[in-house]
Amino acid sequence: MATKTSAKSSAGKATKTSASANGRAGGKSAQGLSTKATATRGDIDSPITLAKNGTDAVQPVLNQQENSPRVLQRYGTVSQRLPIGLDDATRQESVDMLNQLLADTITLRDLYKKHHWQVVGPTFYQLHLLYDKHYEEQSTLVDTIAERIQILGGISLAMAPDIAEATSIPRPPRDREEAPVQVSRLLEAHEIILNECHEYAKRSADSGDDGTNDLVVSQVIRTNEMQVWFLSEHLVDTPLARS
């Protein structure tokens, strides 16, 4: 009996001594850079490294724009990042044309949204829906034009102040206008863009930039011409009920 009691006592002391030693070692480790915690995620126990204060070390690095050492690429330049078989001069000419087209397309897109919100009168329902449909189609063109600029190695215009400086489309008033005036203003903007497109299509064909030529002709011109048709018919002065 005495022998068994002595063995149990010795084992207990050894266990406590080992635990105490481990605790002291753990305490010293906690003073280092990190400690380990275990979090349960589903059926898997995954160790997570914690910072000194016990929180996840996943804090974002904020305000990096304030001390940015450099930009990746200056506006107005082109790079040969993508091997698409066009020289720098051709790329630059196409990027310049497309940025002008982009600024005017963004302006036309936003003009459609302005009129979509502000239209009133007997044709409210038809024009409200038509304006929004054309807005969505112009939004698609905006993205396509901007992506073409990136493919060419250029930098696309993006922010509203830059668009306002670059656009060829006259700025509308903030006021609500009559529906016929809205339609006329939109038709003027379309004509400005289409005139640019005819010039840009010829220049891009002459320079060998077939991708830009295809975009201008197959997408921008055809979309704008179709929208001109739908708008113009709203200005035909015909009786509604009797001739």
C-alpha positions in Angstrom: 0.0 0.0 0.0 2.8 2.4 1.0 4.6 1.5 -2.2 1.5 2.3 -4.4 0.9 5.6 -2.5 4.5 6.6 -3.0 4.4 5.9 -6.7 1.2 7.9 -7.2 2.7 10.8 -5.2 5.9 10.7 -7.3 3.8 10.6 -10.5 1.7 13.5 -9.4 4.7 15.6 -8.5 6.4 14.8 -11.8 3.2 15.8 -13.7 2.9 19.1 -11.8 6.6 19.8 -12.3 6.3 19.2 -16.1 3.2 21.4 -16.4 4.9 24.1 -14.4 8.0 24.0 -16.6 5.8 24.1 -19.7 3.9 27.1 -18.3 7.1 28.9 -17.7 8.4 28.1 -21.1 5.0 29.2 -22.6 5.2 32.5 -20.7 8.6 33.2 -22.1 7.3 32.4 -25.6 4.4 34.7 -25.2 6.8 37.6 -24.9 8.0 37.0 -28.4 6.4 38.1 -31.7 3.3 36.0 -31.6 1.5 33.1 -29.9 -0.7 30.4 -31.3 -4.5 30.1 -30.9 -6.8 27.5 -32.3 -10.0 28.4 -34.1 -12.6 25.9 -35.3 -13.7 26.3 -38.9 -16.2 23.7 -39.7 -14.7 20.3 -38.9 -11.1 21.5 -39.2 -9.1 23.0 -36.3 -6.7 25.5 -37.9 -4.0 27.4 -35.9 -4.1 31.2 -36.3 -1.1 33.4 -35.6 -2.1 36.3 -33.3 -0.4 39.6 -32.7 1.0 40.7 -29.3 -2.4 42.2 -28.3 -4.2 39.0 -29.2 -5.9 40.2 -32.4 -5.7 38.8 -35.9 -2.7 40.4 -37.7 -4.7 41.4 -40.7 -4.9 45.1 -40.4 -5.0 47.0 -43.8 -2.3 49.4 -44.7 -4.2 52.6 -45.2 -3.4 56.0 -46.9 -0.7 54.7 -49.1 -1.7 57.3 -51.8 -0.3 60.1 -49.6 3.3 58.9 -49.9 3.2 57.1 -53.2 6.7 57.2 -54.7 5.6 56.9 -58.3 2.8 56.2 -60.8 2.9 53.0 -62.9 2.2 54.9 -66.2 1.7 58.5 -67.1 -1.5 59.6 -68.9 -0.8 60.4 -72.5 1.7 57.6 -73.0 1.5 54.1 -74.5 3.4 51.0 -73.6 4.2 47.8 -75.5 3.0 45.6 -72.7 0.8 43.5 -75.0 2.3 42.1 -78.3 -0.5 43.0 -80.7 1.6 43.9 -83.7 1.2 47.7 -83.6 4.0 50.3 -83.3 4.0 53.1 -80.7 2.9 55.8 -83.2 -0.1 53.8 -84.3 -1.1 52.9 -80.7 -0.8 56.6 -79.6 -2.9 57.9 -82.5 -5.6 55.3 -81.7 -5.5 56.0 -78.0 -5.9 59.7 -78.5 -8.9 59.2 -80.8 -10.5 56.7 -78.5 -10.1 58.9 -75.4 -12.0 61.6 -77.2 -14.6 59.1 -78.2 -14.7 57.8 -74.7 -15.3 61.3 -73.2 -18.1 62.0 -75.6 -19.7 58.6 -75.1 -19.7 59.0 -71.3 -21.2 62.4 -71.6 -24.0 61.1 -73.9 -24.6 58.2 -71.5 -25.0 60.6 -68.6 -27.2 62.9 -70.7 -29.6 59.9 -71.2 -29.8 59.3 -67.5 -30.5 63.0 -66.8 -33.4 62.9 -69.3 -34.6 59.5 -68.0 -35.0 61.1 -64.5 -36.5 64.4 -65.6 -38.8 63.6 -68.6 -42.5 64.6 -68.2 -45.5 64.8 -70.5 -47.8 62.6 -72.5 -44.8 60.5 -73.8 -43.3 60.1 -70.3 -43.7 56.3 -70.2 -42.2 55.7 -73.7 -39.3 58.1 -73.3 -38.6 57.1 -69.7 -38.0 53.5 -70.8 -36.3 54.4 -74.1 -33.8 56.8 -72.4 -32.8 54.1 -69.9 -32.4 51.4 -72.7 -30.1 53.8 -74.6 -28.3 54.6 -71.4 -27.5 50.9 -70.9 -26.3 50.5 -74.5 -24.0 53.5 -74.2 -22.7 52.1 -70.9 -21.6 49.0 -72.7 -19.8 51.1 -75.3 -18.0 53.1 -72.6 -16.6 49.9 -71.2 -15.7 48.5 -74.6 -13.9 51.7 -75.7 -12.0 52.0 -72.3 -10.8 48.4 -72.6 -9.6 48.9 -76.1 -7.5 51.8 -74.8 -5.9 49.5 -72.2 -5.2 46.8 -74.9 -3.4 49.4 -77.0 -1.2 50.2 -73.9 -2.7 53.5 -73.1 -4.5 55.1 -70.2 -8.2 55.8 -70.4 -10.0 58.9 -69.1 -12.2 58.0 -66.2 -13.1 60.8 -63.7 -15.9 63.3 -64.2 -13.7 66.4 -64.2 -11.5 65.0 -66.9 -14.5 64.0 -69.0 -16.0 67.5 -68.6 -12.7 69.0 -69.9 -12.4 66.7 -72.8 -15.9 66.3 -74.2 -17.1 68.0 -77.4 -20.7 67.7 -76.4 -22.2 71.0 -75.0 -23.1 70.9 -71.3 -26.9 70.9 -70.7 -28.6 73.1 -68.1 -29.4 71.6 -64.7 -33.0 72.5 -65.3 -35.8 70.2 -66.5 -36.5 70.6 -70.2 -39.4 69.7 -72.4 -39.3 66.3 -74.0 -38.7 67.6 -77.6 -35.8 69.7 -76.3 -34.4 66.7 -74.6 -34.6 64.6 -77.8 -33.1 67.4 -79.9 -30.2 67.7 -77.4 -29.5 64.0 -77.6 -29.6 64.0 -81.4 -27.0 66.7 -81.4 -24.7 64.7 -79.2 -25.2 61.6 -81.4 -24.2 63.6 -84.5 -21.1 64.8 -82.8 -20.1 61.3 -82.0 -20.9 59.9 -85.4 -18.9 62.6 -87.1 -15.9 61.6 -85.0 -16.5 58.0 -85.7 -16.4 58.4 -89.5 -13.1 60.3 -89.2 -11.6 57.8 -86.7 -12.7 54.8 -88.7 -10.8 56.1 -91.8 -7.7 57.0 -89.8 -7.5 53.7 -88.0 -8.0 51.8 -91.3 -5.2 53.8 -92.8 -2.8 53.1 -89.9 -3.6 49.4 -89.9 -5.3 49.3 -86.5 -8.0 46.9 -87.5 -9.2 46.3 -84.0 -10.0 50.0 -83.4 -11.6 50.3 -86.8 -13.8 47.3 -86.2 -14.9 48.7 -82.8 -15.7 52.1 -84.2 -17.6 50.8 -87.2 -19.3 47.6 -85.9 -20.2 48.8 -82.4 -20.1 52.6 -81.9 -21.5 53.7 -85.3 -24.1 51.0 -85.5 -25.4 51.6 -81.9 -25.5 55.3 -82.3 -27.2 55.2 -85.7 -29.9 52.9 -84.3 -30.5 55.2 -81.4 -30.7 58.2 -83.7 -33.5 56.5 -85.6 -35.5 55.7 -82.4 -35.1 59.3 -81.2 -35.8 61.1 -84.4 -39.2 59.5 -84.9 -40.4 61.2 -81.7 -39.9 64.6 -83.4 -42.1 63.9 -86.4 -45.2 66.2 -86.1 -48.1 63.9 -86.9 -51.6 63.7 -85.4 -52.2 61.1 -82.7 -55.8 60.2 -83.4 -57.0 61.7 -86.7 -55.4 62.9 -89.9 
